[in-house]
Amino acid sequence: MTLIQKVEEAINNIRPYLEADGGDVKVLDINQDNIVKIELLGACGSCPMSTMTLKAGVEEAVKKAVPEINGVEAINITKPGDPQAKLPDTMI
């Protein structure tokens, strides 16, 4: 099994939780430093909690399942105070 397949499998284990809030993630690449690049999709892309979801959810699950991964970074994470950010309907 390749490294990217291991990462995908780890994400598949948490995907139902992301989808429950209207979001998802897409693995784009793993660089030479074993940092996974992902894209936040759906509600995850515009949610002000996306940083916490990324670090406490996605990164934690990936690093636990695939110890050789050093981190996870989103290419489109919502910045704190972003006026375009909105909470998913399930959190209102």
C-alpha positions in Angstrom: 0.0 0.0 0.0 1.4 3.4 -1.0 1.7 6.3 1.5 -1.1 8.2 -0.2 -3.4 5.1 0.0 -2.7 4.9 3.7 -3.6 8.6 4.1 -6.8 8.1 2.1 -7.7 5.2 4.3 -7.2 7.2 7.5 -9.3 10.0 6.1 -12.0 7.6 5.1 -12.3 6.6 8.8 -13.3 10.2 9.7 -15.1 11.2 6.5 -18.6 10.4 7.9 -18.0 13.0 10.6 -17.0 15.6 8.1 -19.9 14.8 5.8 -22.3 15.0 8.7 -21.5 18.7 8.9 -21.7 19.2 5.1 -18.0 19.0 4.5 -15.3 16.8 3.2 -11.6 16.8 2.3 -9.6 15.9 -0.8 -6.0 14.7 -0.7 -4.0 16.6 -3.2 -0.3 15.7 -2.6 2.3 14.5 -0.1 5.5 16.4 -0.4 9.1 15.3 0.2 8.8 16.3 3.9 5.8 14.0 4.3 3.4 16.9 4.7 -0.1 16.0 3.3 -1.7 18.8 1.2 -5.5 18.7 1.3 -8.4 20.8 0.1 -11.3 21.4 2.4 -14.6 20.9 0.6 -18.2 21.9 1.2 -18.9 23.5 4.5 -15.3 22.8 5.7 -13.9 25.3 3.2 -15.8 28.3 4.7 -16.2 27.3 8.3 -14.5 29.3 11.0 -13.8 26.1 12.8 -11.9 24.6 9.9 -8.5 25.1 11.6 -9.6 23.1 14.6 -11.1 20.4 12.3 -7.9 20.2 10.3 -5.5 20.0 13.3 -7.6 18.1 15.9 -9.5 15.9 13.4 -7.8 15.3 10.1 -4.2 15.7 11.1 -4.5 13.7 14.3 -6.3 10.8 12.5 -3.7 10.8 9.7 -0.7 11.0 11.9 -2.0 8.3 14.2 -2.8 5.9 11.3 0.3 6.8 9.2 3.2 7.7 11.6 5.5 8.7 8.8 3.3 11.7 8.0 4.7 14.9 9.7 1.7 17.1 9.2 -1.4 18.1 7.2 -1.9 21.4 5.6 -5.0 22.8 3.8 -4.5 24.9 0.7 -7.8 26.8 1.3 -8.2 27.1 5.1 -10.5 29.9 6.4 -8.5 32.6 8.2 -9.7 33.8 11.6 -12.0 36.8 11.2 -12.7 36.0 7.5 -16.0 37.9 6.7 -16.9 35.1 4.1 -16.7 32.4 6.8 -20.0 30.9 7.9 -21.0 28.2 10.3 -22.5 25.0 9.0 -26.3 24.8 9.5 -25.8 22.1 12.0 -23.9 24.4 14.4 -26.4 27.3 14.4 
